[in-house]
Amino acid sequence: VELDGESMSFMTTWEGNHYWFSATGRSAMAYRVIHGIALTTTGPFGDRGEWSSDLREFARFSMQQSWSPVLYSVHREQRDQLAAMGWYSLEVGSEMVVDPRQWKTTGKKWQDIRTAINKAKRSGISDVMSTFNEAPNDIREQIEEISEQWAQLKALPEMKFTLGGVEELHDPRVRILYAIDAEGTVLGVTSWLPTWRDGRIIGWTLDFMRHRTDSVNGIMEFLIARMAERLRDDDSVEFMSLSAAPLAGMGSNETENEESEVLRHVLQMVADIMEPAYGFHSLFRFKLKFHPDEEKVYICYPDAAKLPQISLAVAQAYVPSLTPAEAMRFVRTIAPRD
């Protein structure tokens, strides 16, 4: 992953993944097997020159194991390659990407962000960049407390798959940026995942976002804006990704087939059930405040007959504690078409 990758490639290092390696050992794909579906965490990473062949070879490997390969959260280029192989695809969200080299907050459309920055400064709030393990003990304890406070407000267990939690903060390659007031109280925290090219970091992707329930309004806007300002001064950084709100901002099916429409319906239902607990759509709208470029991400699959398993696999990947009864609610929504 430190050789080459895309904005979401670092998520492949998280617990729960298995790995397929190319014949050279210079590139790989991360996946997990759920209900007979080999569900990937984004696309290939490593030697970029092997990525096209990786898509074909991973599919062949999966089928040899009697699994149905499904590539999740891949970008347009890989979606197009898979479409040329006869795969179906469905847009499952938009990744929000900012070029920090062009970052500025002048003009009327940036009023909310400027207000958040100025309010924080007037209140004596500062931002601190660190790694989780290098932060002082009291800071780490406060971050864990904030995360527990957040989790207690949710109706479902904390999600996984492409959403990191406190455990993922411990990796020394992950940076945290937290807001702290003059009394030493941590008000909010973000985490940032690195993306490498040829061994050097060329981008950072937002993952963990938590704030105290009683923190001042605008603390997340302040932290993200400050990260952009920090990266603007780093000539080696090409992008800052705000990641994608899972299953939010889904578009119509790109391949114009009935099968993709069924999958979109089921995934939308998954998103609707989880929305009250996780606020995907409000998160999607929040990220639009930073006027990012939107890059579509897709789920791609070769076998439309596997739609029930694909839907269940995605739901179970995000919520591993999903019960059989809850899973059956998804299955029942897929009725035969006349």
C-alpha positions as CSV (number, residue, x, y, z in Angstrom):
1,V,0.0,0.0,0.0
2,E,3.0,2.3,0.4
3,L,4.1,1.6,-3.1
4,D,1.1,3.1,-4.8
5,G,-2.6,3.4,-4.3
6,E,-5.7,5.5,-4.4
7,S,-7.5,7.6,-1.8
8,M,-9.2,4.7,-0.1
9,S,-6.4,2.2,-0.4
10,F,-5.2,2.6,3.2
11,M,-8.6,1.1,4.4
12,T,-7.4,-2.2,3.0
13,T,-4.9,-2.4,5.9
14,W,-7.8,-2.6,8.5
15,E,-8.8,-5.8,10.3
16,G,-11.3,-8.0,8.6
17,N,-9.7,-8.2,5.2
18,H,-8.1,-11.1,3.4
19,Y,-5.6,-10.4,0.6
20,W,-5.1,-11.7,-3.0
21,F,-1.6,-11.0,-4.3
22,S,-0.6,-10.7,-8.0
23,A,1.9,-13.3,-9.3
24,T,4.7,-10.7,-8.9
25,G,3.7,-9.9,-5.3
26,R,3.9,-6.2,-6.2
27,S,0.1,-5.5,-6.2
28,A,-2.9,-6.9,-4.2
29,M,-6.6,-6.6,-3.5
30,A,-8.3,-6.7,-0.2
31,Y,-11.5,-8.6,0.2
32,R,-13.8,-10.4,2.7
33,V,-16.1,-13.4,2.0
34,I,-19.7,-12.9,3.1
35,H,-22.6,-15.1,1.9
36,G,-20.4,-16.5,-0.9
37,I,-19.5,-13.0,-2.1
38,A,-15.8,-11.9,-2.3
39,L,-16.5,-8.3,-1.5
40,T,-13.5,-6.0,-2.0
41,T,-12.4,-2.9,-0.1
42,T,-12.0,-0.6,-3.1
43,G,-9.7,-1.6,-6.1
44,P,-6.2,-2.9,-6.5
45,F,-3.2,-1.2,-4.9
46,G,0.6,-1.5,-5.3
47,D,2.2,-1.5,-8.7
48,R,-0.1,0.6,-10.8
49,G,1.0,-1.1,-14.0
50,E,-0.6,-4.4,-12.8
51,W,-4.0,-3.0,-11.8
52,S,-5.8,-3.8,-15.1
53,S,-4.7,-7.4,-15.0
54,D,-5.4,-7.6,-11.2
55,L,-9.1,-7.0,-11.9
56,R,-9.2,-10.0,-14.3
57,E,-7.0,-12.3,-12.1
58,F,-8.9,-11.5,-8.9
59,A,-12.1,-12.4,-10.6
60,R,-10.7,-15.6,-11.9
61,F,-9.3,-16.5,-8.4
62,S,-12.7,-15.8,-6.8
63,M,-14.6,-18.0,-9.2
64,Q,-12.1,-20.8,-8.7
65,Q,-13.1,-20.7,-5.0
66,S,-16.8,-20.7,-6.0
67,W,-17.2,-17.1,-4.8
68,S,-18.8,-14.4,-6.8
69,P,-16.4,-11.4,-7.0
70,V,-17.9,-7.9,-6.2
71,L,-15.7,-4.8,-6.3
72,Y,-16.9,-2.1,-3.9
73,S,-16.1,1.6,-4.0
74,V,-14.1,1.6,-7.2
75,H,-13.6,4.7,-9.3
76,R,-14.6,5.4,-12.9
77,E,-11.5,4.0,-14.6
78,Q,-11.8,0.6,-13.1
79,R,-15.6,0.6,-13.4
80,D,-15.1,1.2,-17.2
81,Q,-12.6,-1.7,-17.4
82,L,-15.0,-4.0,-15.7
83,A,-17.9,-2.9,-17.9
84,A,-15.8,-3.8,-20.9
85,M,-15.6,-7.3,-19.3
86,G,-19.4,-7.5,-19.3
87,W,-19.9,-6.6,-15.6
88,Y,-22.8,-4.6,-14.2
89,S,-22.2,-1.5,-12.1
90,L,-24.1,0.8,-9.9
91,E,-23.1,4.2,-8.5
92,V,-23.0,4.0,-4.7
93,G,-21.8,7.5,-3.8
94,S,-19.6,10.4,-4.5
95,E,-16.2,10.9,-3.1
96,M,-15.5,14.5,-2.2
97,V,-12.0,15.6,-3.2
98,V,-10.3,19.0,-2.5
99,D,-7.1,20.3,-4.1
100,P,-5.4,21.9,-1.1
101,R,-3.0,23.7,-3.5
102,Q,-6.0,25.8,-4.6
103,W,-7.5,26.2,-1.1
104,K,-9.0,29.6,-0.3
105,T,-12.1,30.7,1.6
106,T,-12.8,34.0,-0.1
107,G,-16.2,34.8,-1.5
108,K,-19.8,34.5,-0.3
109,K,-20.0,30.7,-0.7
110,W,-17.3,30.2,1.9
111,Q,-19.1,32.3,4.6
112,D,-19.9,29.3,6.8
113,I,-16.3,28.0,6.8
114,R,-14.9,31.5,7.5
115,T,-17.3,31.9,10.4
116,A,-16.3,28.5,11.9
117,I,-12.6,29.4,11.7
118,N,-13.0,32.9,13.1
119,K,-15.3,31.7,15.9
120,A,-12.8,29.1,17.0
121,K,-10.0,31.6,17.0
122,R,-12.0,34.1,19.1
123,S,-12.9,31.3,21.6
124,G,-9.2,30.4,22.1
125,I,-9.5,27.1,20.3
126,S,-6.4,25.7,18.5
127,D,-5.8,22.7,16.4
128,V,-3.0,20.1,17.0
129,M,-1.6,17.6,14.6
130,S,-0.3,14.3,16.0
131,T,-0.6,10.6,15.9
132,F,-2.9,9.0,18.4
133,N,-0.1,7.1,20.2
134,E,2.2,10.2,20.4
135,A,-0.6,12.3,21.9
136,P,-0.5,12.9,25.7
137,N,-2.4,10.4,27.8
138,D,-5.1,12.8,28.7
139,I,-5.7,13.7,25.1
140,R,-6.1,10.0,24.2
141,E,-8.5,9.5,27.0
142,Q,-10.6,12.4,25.9
143,I,-10.7,11.1,22.4
144,E,-11.9,7.7,23.6
145,E,-14.4,9.4,25.8
146,I,-15.8,11.5,22.9
147,S,-16.0,8.3,20.7
148,E,-17.9,6.5,23.5
149,Q,-20.2,9.4,23.9
150,W,-20.9,9.4,20.2
151,A,-21.6,5.7,20.1
152,Q,-24.0,5.8,23.0
153,L,-26.2,8.1,20.9
154,K,-26.5,5.6,18.1
155,A,-29.2,3.0,17.7
156,L,-26.9,0.5,16.0
157,P,-23.4,-0.8,16.8
158,E,-20.5,1.2,15.4
159,M,-20.0,0.5,11.7
160,K,-16.9,-1.1,10.0
161,F,-15.7,-1.8,6.5
162,T,-14.9,1.6,5.0
163,L,-15.5,3.5,8.3
164,G,-12.8,3.5,10.9
165,G,-13.1,3.7,14.7
166,V,-10.8,4.3,17.6
167,E,-8.9,1.0,16.9
168,E,-7.8,2.3,13.5
169,L,-6.3,5.5,15.1
170,H,-3.5,3.5,16.6
171,D,-1.7,3.0,13.3
172,P,1.4,5.3,13.5
173,R,0.9,6.2,9.8
174,V,-2.5,7.7,10.5
175,R,-2.5,11.4,11.6
176,I,-5.1,12.9,13.9
177,L,-6.0,16.6,14.0
178,Y,-7.9,17.7,17.1
179,A,-9.4,20.9,18.4
180,I,-8.5,21.9,22.0
181,D,-9.6,24.9,24.0
182,A,-7.6,27.0,26.4
183,E,-8.5,24.8,29.4
184,G,-7.1,21.7,27.6
185,T,-10.5,20.2,26.7
186,V,-10.6,18.3,23.4
187,L,-13.7,19.5,21.5
188,G,-13.4,17.4,18.3
189,V,-11.1,15.1,16.4
190,T,-10.5,14.0,12.9
191,S,-8.2,11.3,11.5
192,W,-6.5,11.3,8.1
193,L,-5.3,8.3,6.1
194,P,-2.3,8.5,3.8
195,T,-2.0,7.7,0.1
196,W,1.4,6.9,-1.3
197,R,2.9,7.0,-4.8
198,D,6.4,5.6,-5.2
199,G,6.9,5.6,-1.5
200,R,5.9,9.3,-0.9
201,I,2.7,10.6,0.5
202,I,0.7,12.5,-2.1
203,G,-2.7,12.7,-0.4
204,W,-4.7,12.4,2.8
205,T,-8.3,11.0,3.3
206,L,-10.7,11.9,6.1
207,D,-11.9,9.0,8.1
208,F,-12.7,9.4,11.8
209,M,-14.9,12.4,12.8
210,R,-16.1,12.9,16.3
211,H,-17.0,15.9,18.5
212,R,-18.3,16.5,22.0
213,T,-22.1,16.9,22.1
214,D,-21.6,20.2,23.9
215,S,-18.8,21.6,21.7
216,V,-19.3,24.9,19.9
217,N,-21.0,24.8,16.5
218,G,-18.6,24.6,13.5
219,I,-15.8,22.6,15.2
220,M,-15.7,20.0,12.3
221,E,-15.7,22.8,9.7
222,F,-12.8,24.4,11.6
223,L,-10.7,21.1,11.7
224,I,-11.2,20.3,8.0
225,A,-10.4,23.8,7.0
226,R,-7.3,23.8,9.1
227,M,-6.2,20.5,7.6
228,A,-6.6,22.1,4.1
229,E,-4.5,25.1,5.2
230,R,-1.8,22.8,6.5
231,L,-1.7,20.7,3.3
232,R,-1.7,23.9,1.2
233,D,1.8,24.5,2.5
234,D,3.0,21.0,1.7
235,D,4.2,21.0,-1.9
236,S,4.1,17.2,-2.1
237,V,0.4,16.8,-1.4
238,E,-1.9,16.6,-4.4
239,F,-5.3,16.0,-2.9
240,M,-7.3,16.0,0.3
241,S,-10.2,13.6,0.2
242,L,-13.3,14.0,2.4
243,S,-14.1,10.4,1.6
244,A,-17.5,9.3,0.6
245,A,-20.6,9.1,2.8
246,P,-21.5,5.4,2.4
247,L,-24.6,4.7,0.4
248,A,-25.4,8.4,0.2
249,G,-25.7,10.4,-3.0
250,M,-26.5,7.2,-5.0
251,G,-27.3,7.9,-8.6
252,S,-29.4,6.0,-11.1
253,N,-27.9,2.8,-12.6
254,E,-25.2,3.4,-15.2
255,T,-25.7,0.2,-17.1
256,E,-29.4,0.8,-17.6
257,N,-30.6,-2.7,-16.6
258,E,-33.3,-4.0,-14.4
259,E,-30.8,-6.0,-12.2
260,S,-28.9,-2.9,-11.2
261,E,-32.2,-1.1,-10.4
262,V,-33.1,-3.9,-8.0
263,L,-29.7,-3.6,-6.3
264,R,-30.0,0.1,-6.1
265,H,-33.4,-0.3,-4.4
266,V,-32.0,-2.7,-1.8
267,L,-28.9,-0.7,-1.1
268,Q,-31.1,2.4,-0.7
269,M,-33.2,0.5,1.8
270,V,-30.1,-0.4,3.7
271,A,-29.1,3.2,3.7
272,D,-32.5,4.3,4.9
273,I,-32.5,1.9,7.8
274,M,-29.1,3.0,8.9
275,E,-29.7,6.7,8.2
276,P,-31.3,7.6,11.6
277,A,-28.3,6.2,13.4
278,Y,-25.5,7.4,11.2
279,G,-26.8,10.3,9.2
280,F,-25.2,9.4,5.9
281,H,-27.2,12.0,4.0
282,S,-26.5,14.8,6.5
283,L,-22.8,13.8,6.3
284,F,-23.0,14.0,2.5
285,R,-24.5,17.5,2.7
286,F,-22.0,18.6,5.3
287,K,-19.1,17.7,3.0
288,L,-20.6,19.8,0.2
289,K,-19.8,22.9,2.3
290,F,-16.2,22.6,1.2
291,H,-17.1,22.8,-2.5
292,P,-15.2,19.6,-3.4
293,D,-14.9,17.9,-6.8
294,E,-17.2,14.9,-6.8
295,E,-15.7,11.6,-8.0
296,K,-18.3,8.8,-8.4
297,V,-17.6,5.5,-6.8
298,Y,-19.3,2.2,-7.9
299,I,-20.1,-1.3,-6.9
300,C,-19.3,-3.7,-9.8
301,Y,-20.4,-7.3,-10.2
302,P,-20.6,-9.9,-12.9
303,D,-23.5,-12.0,-11.9
304,A,-27.0,-10.4,-11.5
305,A,-28.3,-13.7,-10.1
306,K,-26.4,-13.0,-6.9
307,L,-28.2,-9.7,-6.0
308,P,-29.7,-11.0,-2.7
309,Q,-26.2,-12.2,-1.5
310,I,-24.5,-9.0,-2.7
311,S,-27.0,-6.8,-0.8
312,L,-26.6,-8.9,2.3
313,A,-22.8,-8.9,2.0
314,V,-22.6,-5.1,1.8
315,A,-25.0,-4.7,4.8
316,Q,-23.1,-7.3,6.9
317,A,-19.7,-5.7,6.0
318,Y,-20.8,-2.4,7.4
319,V,-22.7,-3.9,10.4
320,P,-21.0,-7.2,11.2
321,S,-23.4,-7.8,14.2
322,L,-26.4,-7.8,11.8
323,T,-28.7,-10.6,13.1
324,P,-30.3,-13.2,10.8
325,A,-33.7,-11.6,11.4
326,E,-32.4,-8.2,10.4
327,A,-30.7,-9.8,7.3
328,M,-34.0,-11.4,6.3
329,R,-35.6,-8.0,6.1
330,F,-33.3,-7.2,3.2
331,V,-34.0,-10.5,1.4
332,R,-37.8,-10.0,1.6
333,T,-37.6,-6.8,-0.3
334,I,-36.3,-8.5,-3.4
335,A,-39.4,-9.9,-5.1
336,P,-39.5,-11.5,-8.5
337,R,-40.3,-9.1,-11.4
338,D,-43.2,-9.8,-13.7
